[in-house]
């Protein structure tokens, strides 16, 4: 049985599909679901202008908030079809490197299962090598379900 399920989301199609699976699992085991968005600020250090850096960080914060709210609302209203009565939803927004923050959250929140999309948004994060999902799968201290 899973008590706490983590769904990292960036607003992508894959993270929404992961949410559908997490709802199903949570409904079977009366689990708590934590929806997490990580604002990737790691690349902002390379931007020379402080004002531009702050502006981008604010924009990504707003996008992160919207992604979490949209994701939670969609899961509660449409995906659950009235079956989420026994599921407690929490949301969390963090800043940093996504894989690192997801792994920290697993430990801090004592997560039993991570349900994560196979791929994220196809934008800025595609310019950098590595995969958040792969890093989480390799280093997580709990089972990880990857949804495609």
C-alpha positions in Angstrom: 0.0 0.0 0.0 1.1 3.5 -0.8 0.4 6.2 1.7 2.1 9.2 -0.1 2.3 9.5 -3.9 4.4 12.3 -5.5 3.5 13.6 -9.0 6.2 16.0 -10.3 4.5 18.2 -13.0 5.7 20.7 -15.5 2.3 21.1 -17.2 3.3 18.7 -20.0 1.0 16.0 -21.5 3.1 13.2 -20.0 2.8 14.7 -16.5 -1.0 14.9 -16.9 -1.1 11.2 -17.9 1.0 10.4 -14.9 -1.6 12.1 -12.8 -4.3 9.9 -14.2 -2.3 6.8 -13.1 -1.6 8.3 -9.7 -5.3 9.0 -9.1 -6.1 5.4 -9.9 -3.5 4.1 -7.6 -4.4 6.5 -4.8 -8.1 5.6 -5.1 -7.2 1.9 -4.6 -5.0 2.5 -1.5 -6.6 5.7 0.0 -3.3 7.6 -0.5 -2.3 11.2 -0.2 -1.1 12.8 -3.5 1.5 15.6 -3.5 1.7 17.6 -6.8 5.1 19.1 -7.2 6.4 21.7 -9.6 10.1 22.7 -9.6 11.1 26.0 -11.1 14.4 25.3 -12.8 16.6 28.2 -11.7 19.9 26.4 -12.3 20.6 28.1 -15.6 19.7 31.6 -14.4 23.2 31.9 -12.9 24.7 32.2 -16.4 22.5 35.2 -17.3 24.7 38.4 -16.7 21.9 40.9 -16.1 20.3 40.7 -12.7 17.1 42.4 -13.8 16.6 39.9 -16.6 17.3 37.0 -14.2 14.7 38.2 -11.7 12.2 38.8 -14.5 12.7 35.3 -15.8 12.5 33.8 -12.3 9.2 35.6 -11.7 7.8 34.4 -15.0 8.8 30.8 -14.2 7.3 31.1 -10.7 4.0 32.2 -12.2 4.1 29.4 -14.8 4.9 26.9 -12.0 1.9 28.1 -9.9 -0.4 27.9 -12.9 0.8 24.4 -13.8 0.2 23.1 -10.3 -3.2 24.7 -10.0 -4.3 23.6 -13.4 -3.0 20.1 -12.8 -4.7 19.8 -9.4 -8.0 21.2 -10.6 -8.1 19.0 -13.7 -7.4 15.9 -11.6 -10.0 16.7 -9.0 -12.7 17.7 -11.4 -12.4 15.7 -14.6 -10.1 12.8 -14.1 -11.5 11.6 -10.8 -15.1 11.5 -12.0 -16.2 11.8 -8.4 -13.8 9.1 -7.1 -11.3 11.4 -5.3 -13.3 11.7 -2.1 -10.8 9.5 -0.2 -7.7 11.2 -1.7 -6.0 14.2 0.0 -4.3 16.5 -2.5 -1.3 18.8 -1.5 0.7 21.1 -3.8 4.2 22.2 -3.5 6.4 24.5 -5.6 10.2 24.5 -5.2 13.1 26.2 -6.9 16.3 24.6 -8.1 17.4 21.7 -10.2 14.3 19.6 -10.9 15.8 16.1 -10.3 17.5 17.3 -7.1 14.4 18.9 -5.7 12.2 15.9 -6.5 14.7 13.6 -4.8 14.8 15.9 -1.7 11.0 15.9 -1.6 10.9 12.1 -1.7 13.0 12.1 1.5 11.5 15.1 3.3 7.9 14.0 2.7 8.5 10.3 3.1 7.1 9.5 -0.3 6.2 5.9 -1.0 5.7 6.1 -4.8 6.6 8.6 -7.5 4.5 8.7 -10.6 6.3 10.8 -13.3 5.9 11.5 -17.0 8.5 9.9 -19.3 9.3 13.4 -20.8 8.7 17.0 -19.8 8.0 20.1 -21.8 9.9 20.6 -25.0 11.4 24.0 -24.4 14.4 25.4 -22.5 15.0 22.1 -20.6 15.7 20.4 -24.0 18.8 22.6 -24.4 20.5 20.9 -21.5 21.8 17.4 -21.4 20.3 14.8 -19.1 16.8 13.7 -18.1 15.0 14.6 -14.9 13.0 11.3 -15.2 16.1 9.2 -15.7 17.9 10.9 -12.7 14.8 10.3 -10.5 14.6 6.6 -11.5 18.3 6.0 -10.9 18.4 7.7 -7.5 15.0 7.6 -5.8 14.7 5.8 -2.5 11.2 4.5 -3.4 9.5 2.9 -6.4 9.1 5.1 -9.5 6.3 4.6 -12.1 7.2 6.2 -15.4 4.2 7.0 -17.6 4.4 7.6 -21.4 
